[in-house]
Amino acid sequence: MSAALLPSLRDASRSAAQRFHLDAPTWWSEPKTPELLPAVADAVWDDRRVVARYRKGEAEVERELEPYGLVLKAGVWYLCARVPQASGAFRVYRIDRFTAVEPTGDRFDRDPGFELPEFWEERAAQFARAILRTEVVVRLSPDGVRVLPHVLDRLSVREALARAAAPDAEGWVTVTVPVESEEVAHSQLASLGPEVEVLAPESLRARFAADAQRLGRLYGT
């Protein structure tokens, strides 16, 4: 498409890619449009500074922002912006937490080295790692090994499998993987069915044992 554009328009695709990145929602999620999204989008497209108020916990905070780009992730809109008060650091804000967005009337010069997809990928990876606060030990069949990266954090699974010992006599692999919580791990690992055996913690293993007993009663011998 870029090659087919008139010379005067050939920078349009790059200009748009620097300001919007789609991290597509899941099939069953409908993205919600925050009330202030149009105002934020206008500022992003015109490289205009804004003064934004947003909810931070129980408080409301005001910041001057240089809006660099929008990201739609799993139905939620985010703004990636540079914060002059924070020594020009780049930060991410959920747009549905903004309570007011007012243009200052000033434009800003974009950092030519800023790449929105790369920035978002790095921040998303940092966030994913930050919420992995506990560990589980599981035993996986070959099919379980194949599916696990689609169920848990891919990078963490890849590192865990690299540290794992060789498969046992039945071809199963035992790994220790970080997870967000026991509750979340229960729902995530349940999708692997009989391709995973939870070894620890004992409380999570007990939950899967109870699930298996309930399934046995439902489907019979």
N, C-alpha and C positions, 0 to 999 in steps of 0.2 A: 504494500500500500504506500509506503514512504517513497519508493522509487517511482510510483506512478503519479505522484502529486506534482503540481506545478512548482517551479523553483521557489516561488514566493511562499508556498505552503509546506515545504518539506520539513520545516522545523516544528510543525504543529504536532506531529505524533510524539516527538520527544518532549515538547512542552507539556502535553497532556500527561505523559507517563511520569513526569516529575511531580505532578500534582495530584494524581489519583492512582491508587493501587487496589485492585480487587483481590481479596482473599476470600474466595467464594463461600457462601453459606452452605450448610448441609441441605440435602434435598428437601427435608421436611420443615425447614425454618423459613419464615417470612421476615425479611428485614423490616425494621421499624424506622420511620423517618422522624428524627427529632425535630422539634419545632424550629430550632435555630440553625438547622443544617443549611438552608439557603443562604443565610447571612455569612456563615463560615465558608461556604463554597465560593461565594463572591469574593471574599477576602483572599482565599487561596488562589483563585484564578488571576486576580489583579495585583498580587503581591503587596497587599495593604496591611499595615499593622492594625491590630485591634486591641481593645481593652476588654477582657473577658472576666466574668464572674462565674465561679463554678463551686459545686458542693464538694467539700473534702471532709468526709466523716460527718460530724454534726455541725461543722462550721462552714462558712462561705468565704472563699478567697478570691481576691482580684489580682490579675496579672496582665501585663502588656505582652502580647504574643506576636510573633512573626509566623503566620500560618504557611507552612510549606506544602503539606499534602494531606489528602484524605484516604482513609483505608476502611473498606467494608469487610469486617471479619465476622463470619458466622451470624450475620444479621445485625451486627452492632457497628455503628459508625464511630471512627476514631479520627482525631486530628493530630498530626505530627507537626510540632511547632518549635521554633527557636525562642528561647526566653532571654531577652536582654538582661533582666535583673539577675539571672543565674549564670553570668559570664558567657552568655551566648550558647548555653547547653541546649540540646534538643530533648524534648520530652513528648510524651504521648498522653492525650486527654480523651476521655469518653465524651462525645458531643452531647449525649442525653443528660449529662451532669452540668452542662452550662445553664446558667440562669439568665445571663445577659451577654450580648456581644455587640460592641460599639466600635465602628471604625474610627481611627484617630485622624484620618485624612492624610497620613504620611505613607509613602511607599518604602519598601526595603529592597536591598540588593541581595538576591539569592546567592548562597554559597554554591559556586559552580561544581564543587566536589560532592555535593549532597546527592545521593541516589536513594529515592524513596523505597524501592523494593528491598535493597540491601539493608537499609536502616530498619525497616519493619521486620525483616527476617531475623536480624540480630536481637531486637528488642523482644520479639515473640519467643525466641529461644531462651532469653534471660528470664522471661516471665514463667515459661514452662518449667525451667529448672527451679525457680524460687518456690514454687508451690509443692514440689516433691519433698515432703517432710518425713516420710517413713519408708520402710523397706519391707518387701515380702520375698520369701523364698519359694520358688515354684519349680515343678518338674514338668517338662514339656515334651510332647511327642514331636516327630518331625513336622507334622502339620501345625502343631502349636508354635513351634519355632518360626515357621513361615508367617503365621498370622499375627503373632505378638506385636510386631512393629506397627501394625495397623490399629492396635488396641491401646497401647501405652505410648509414652513419649519415645519417638523413634530413635533419637540420639542416645538416650539413656539405655534403651534396649540393645542397640548396637554395641555400646560399650560393655554392657553386662554379658552379652553373648561372647564378646572377645575375651572376657576374663574367665568364662566358664570352662570347666573340665571337659574332657572328651565324653561323648555319649556313652551311656551304660550299655549292658548287654542287650537291652531291648530297643536301643536307639534313642532313648530319652535323654534330655539334657537338663541338668539342675542349674538354675541361675538365681541370683539375688538382684532384684530390680527395685528402683525407687518409685514410690507412688505418692499420690496426694494425701490419701488417708485410707484407713481400712474400709470405710464405707464405700469410697469411690472405687477402690481396688475390687471389692466384691462385685459391683455392677460391671466393671470393665472385664474382669477375668471370666465372669459367667458366660460371656459371649463365646468363649473358646470351648465350652461344653466339656466332653471327655478328653480333650486334647491337652488339658492342664490338670495337675495335681498340686494343690497348695500344701506346702510343708510347714511354713511358719509365716506369721505368728499362729499359735495354737487356736486363738480365738477366731481367726479368719478361717482356718481349716475346719473348725467346728461348724461355722456357718455353711460352708460348702457341704459338709457331711449331712447337715439338716436339710439342705436343698435336695441332695441326692435321695434322702429318705422320702421326702414329699413327692419327688418325681416318681419314685418306685411305687408309692401308693396310688398315684394318678394313673400310671400306665400298666401297673400290675407286673407280674413276673414274666 
